[in-house]
Amino acid sequence: MGEGCIKNLGNEIKSRGLKKSLIVTDKILVNIGLVKKLTNVLDENKIEYVIFDETKPNPTVTNVNDGLKILKDNGCDFVISFGGGSPHDAAKGIALVAANGGEIKDYEGVDRSAHPQLPLMSINTTAGTASEMTRFCIITDEDRHVKMAIVDKNVTPIIAVNDPELMLDMPKSLTAATGMDALTHAIEAYVSTIATPVTDACAEKAIELISKNLRDAVFNGKDIKARDNMAYAEYLAGMAFNNASLGYVHAMAHQLGGFYDLPHGVCNAILLPHVVRYNAEVSKEKLRKVAILLGVNPHIVNENNSADLAIEEIVKLSNDIGIPKGIKELGAKEEDFTILATNALKDACGFTNPKQATLEEIIEIYRSAM
């Protein structure tokens, strides 16, 4: 963590005796020269590498297969992911299949693998997904138009690098979307049925940091302090949901992203207030704390108005940073809600939502988010 920490990566790699890396990233990060900050470190330390830059915004089975072929053809013995959640998830899929065989589809679900993946080091350029340190890997199955949730201890990276200097040029829209992703992680983990005092502490600090820093990170992208605080916030939120899991926001957002190829953070941001409303009756005390952490005067918050006030602050933050108002703007169609809801109820992220829904209730949440 911290400014310039990417420079420490060379020693970390050499201390482990690793020789040649597959760098998993995307073309934009290569074209703007950001990946050069990584390759300079590798060159200085005489560490070999080959670059796979075909990762899609919603990484696919094809991405995993293509990256795996390059890894094998070049004799790479470890993987570095560079970017946001998309390269991290693609790299996890590549590293997992490289060590376990078969296809990435074989590992959909919870702890389906037998062996640790190839060593993976994840370098973050966004402050949102926490994929650089979690056991969650989301890969789109193009054939089914479904995002597969692969939740497996063996996809956890061995090193995470959160250097805010790599985040200074992140566009406003991406800063906003990834920041709301982090807020969703924190809130969903906080109200999860398997939350603990440890995950609650992480979630509470994450919500506080996001409330105080996300607007500055969006509108003054060169503010290194805001960027650093958001890096800590997203990491803390990752610690929370890596242990307490998530809820219906993610279960439903995965379907929107897989079906329509939409940005994950934006889907989360739009759905979040609607799922909070659905969970309100069973999460009053937690939502009272969420409202306060988001800036509401604690003297006016009680269990009866906590959901309303928390939702009000979530919507206000989304509006302030330019998140679209509804999923209709993203191209969602009501005639698709039944299949989206059916798949959402199968998503592992929904199993720890504080209130279990029927198909009709999930459809109604989608409808309310239009």
C-alpha positions, 0 to 999 in steps of 0.5 A, a space after each residue: 500500500 502507498 505511493 510508489 509501492 510498485 517499486 517493491 515488486 521486483 524484490 518480492 518476485 526474486 525472493 520467491 524464485 519466480 522467473 517469467 511472468 504472464 502479464 494480464 492487462 488490457 489494451 487501454 492500459 498498454 496504450 496509455 503507457 501505464 503498463 510501462 510502470 510495471 515492465 520498467 520494474 521487471 526490466 530493472 530486476 531482469 525478470 522476464 515477461 510476456 503481455 496478454 492485453 486482450 482482457 474484456 471489461 467483462 472477462 470471458 471464457 475466451 479470455 481465459 483460454 487465450 491467456 492460458 495458451 500464451 502462458 503455456 506457449 511461453 513457459 511462464 511460471 507465474 502471473 501478474 494482473 495489472 488493472 482493475 477487476 477485469 484483468 484480475 479476474 481473467 488472471 485468476 481464471 488463467 492461473 487456476 486452470 493452469 494449475 488444476 486443468 480442465 476448463 474455467 467452467 468446471 470451477 463455477 461455484 464454491 471451492 471447486 478446485 483441488 490445487 492452488 493456482 499458479 502464483 498470482 500478483 495483482 497490481 491495482 489501477 482502480 479503487 473498487 473491486 478488491 479483486 486483487 485480494 479476494 477469493 472471488 473470480 467473475 467470468 462471463 460464459 459467452 454461450 449462456 450470457 451468464 457471469 459465473 461466480 467462482 468463489 475459491 480460496 485457491 484464486 487468492 493472489 499472493 501479493 496485492 499492490 495498491 499504489 495510488 500513483 497508478 490511479 491518478 489518471 483514472 477517468 471520472 466515470 471509472 472512478 465513480 463506478 469502481 468507488 460505488 462498487 466498493 461501497 456496495 461491497 462494504 454495505 452488503 458484507 455489513 448486512 450479510 447473514 455471516 457478518 462478524 465483528 471483524 468484517 463489520 469493523 472493516 465494512 464500517 471503516 470502508 463506508 466512512 472512507 468512501 463517504 469522505 473521499 469518493 467525491 474528491 477522487 472523482 472530481 479532483 483525480 490528481 488528489 493523491 490523498 483521496 486516491 490513497 484513502 479510496 485504495 484503503 477503503 476498497 481493500 477494507 471492503 474487500 476484507 469484509 466481503 471476502 469473509 462475509 460474502 455479499 447479497 442480492 445487489 451483486 447476484 442481480 448485477 452479475 446477471 445484468 453485466 453478463 446478459 447485456 455486457 454492462 459495467 459492473 460498478 454502475 449496475 451495483 450503484 443503481 441496484 444498491 438503494 433498491 436492495 437496501 429497501 428490500 432488506 430494510 425490515 431485517 437490517 434496521 440497526 445496521 442501516 442506522 449505522 450506515 446512514 451515520 457513516 454516510 454523514 447523517 446526523 446521528 441525533 436524527 437517525 433511529 431504526 424506523 427512519 434508518 433505511 430511508 436516510 441511508 438510501 437517501 445518502 446512497 442516491 445522493 452520492 450516486 447522483 453527485 458523481 454521475 451514476 445513471 439513474 436506472 437500468 433502463 438507461 443501460 438498455 435493460 428490458 422488462 421482458 428479460 427480467 424473468 431469466 435475469 431473476 432466475 439466474 440471480 437466485 442461483 448466484 452464490 452471492 445471494 445466499 448470504 443476503 439478510 432476507 431471502 427472496 422469491 422469483 417475483 420479488 427479484 423481478 420487482 427489484 429489477 422493475 423498481 430499478 428501471 
